């Protein structure tokens, strides 16, 4: 689930980390789970992929975001020691040169809500190395509360909506040349 870095009170979050929030479901990693996998299921192939490794979080498990080591950030190291390791990337790898590559265009965001389930989906754009989902509480008076989650090459997020807090939602594509403009802005309660 989407989280602001400020929700993680246990330490600083770096690009080599990924945050997952279990507060809506009450499920997250807990004390003693360090080193365990964070997995997702590839929507196209059904294959289960490890995207992270449990690192740290709150002692009251599931009450704040958990922090995981981002598996893709350690691909070279893992490959040196685990010969059977295979890394999957979506589509054709992008070769990006900051001097000559174009900044990606803005994706188009759609939001679907059905009872207590929500889905964010956006189109894949040319030259994008990845995407960031940005969110801001509706009642925020300035941009200091703007949060973002790097979802890499995913173009869809879904999950449980508790309906307690409204957020503005937008998506940005990025590559080595910079960030796209914001997508259209949607509103979700979670």
N, C-alpha and C positions, 0 to 999 in steps of 0.2 A: 504494500500500500504506500501511497505517497506520504512523505514526511519532510518537515523542515529540518535543516541541520541543527537548529536551536532546540529541537525536541530531544536530541541525543546529548545528555548531560554528562556522559562518562568520559568524554575526551574529544579531540579534534578529529574531523572526518576529512580524509584526503581523497584524491582521485583514484587511488588504488583500493578504495573501499566502496561498498555499496550498502545502503540502509534499507531495511525491511521493517515495516511497522505491523505489529500484531495487536494493536490496541482495539481495533474494531472487532476482531474475532476472539481476542484473549489468548491467541496462540502465537508463540514465538520461541526462539531458542531460550535455554535457561542455563543456570549454573551447572557445570559439568558437561555441557554440549560443545565446548570449544573444540575446533577441529572438524566438526561435523559438516555435512554439505548443505548448501542452499541450492535447491534445484527448481527448474521451471520445465514445463512441457512445451516442446515446439509445436505450435498450432498446426503447421502444415504436415509434419511427418509423424507427430505423436511421440517422438523420441524425448526421453527425459535427459536434460542437460544440466550439469553442475555449473552454476554461475558465480558461486561464492563459497566461502568457508567461514563457519562461525568464529567470530573474533571476540566481541564484548558487547555488553548492554547493561540493563538495569537488573538489580538483584530481585526486584519484584517483576518477574518474568511476564512479558506481554503487556506491561503498563506503559512502556516507551519503546522507541525504535531500537531494534538490534542492529549491530554493525558487523559486517561480514567483509572478509578480504575478497576483492574482486578477482576471480580466477583468471580472467583475460589479461590482467596486469602482470601476471607471473608466468605467462605461457612459455617464455624462453627458459626460465629456471626449471619449471615442471618438466619440460621436454628433455632436459639434460639428465634427469634422474628417473623418469618414468617413461621408458621407451614405448609402452603400449598407449600412452596418452595421445588422443586425437582431439584436435580443436576444430570446432565448426564455426564458420563465419557465414553470414547471410549474403548470398549473391556474390558478385564479382568484387574482389578487393579493390578499394579505391586508392589510387596513387595520387596523393595531394601535394602540390607544390605551392607554398604560400605566395610565391612571386607570380605564378601564372594561373592558378586555379580560381574559379569564380566562387563567390560566396553563394551557398544554396538559396533557392527561392523559399518563400514561406510555405509550409504545409497548410492544408485545409483540415480543420478539426471538426469532428462530429461527436455528439454526446447522446447516448441512448440510456434511458432509465426505465427499468421494469420492476415495479414494487420496490424491493430493497437492494436491487443489483444495479450497478452502473457500469457503463463501458465508454471509454474514450478511444477513439480511433482516428487516424489521420493518414493522408496519402504519403507514399514514399516519394521523395523529391530527388532529382538528379544532383549528383556531386555531394550528397549528404554522407558524412561518416557516421553520424548518429543524430539523436534527437534528445531534447530536454523538455520535460513537462514542467511548466511554471505554474505556481498557484499563489493566490493572495486572498486572505480572509476578506469577505465582502465589507465588513465594518472597519477595515484598516484605513487610516487617514493618510498614510504615506507608504512608500515602497520599501521601507526597512523590514517589513514583514513578508516580502516576496521570497518565496522558497522555490527551489528547483530540484528535480531529480533527473539524472542522466540515465536514460533507458536504453542507451546504445542504439542498436538498429531495430528495436521493437517499434511497431507502428500501432499497437493496440494494448490497452490496459483495462482490466475489469476487476470488480470486487464488490464487497458489501458496502452499502451506504447506510449509515445510522441516521442521517437526516438532521443532525444537531447543529452543524456549522456550515454556512454557505461559503463557497470559495469561487473566485474567478479562476478559470483554467485557460491556459494557452500552451502552444507547442512551438518550439524553435528547432530548426535543423542547424547543424554545424558541420564544419570541416576545418582544416588547418588554416584556411583563409579568413575564417570568422563565422559569426552567427547570422542566420537569416533574420528577417523581420519576424515579428510574432504572427502566428496564425490568427484566425478569427478567435474571439474570446467567448468562452462558454461559462456557464454557472452550474455548479454541482454542490449538493448538500452532503457532507460526510463528516 
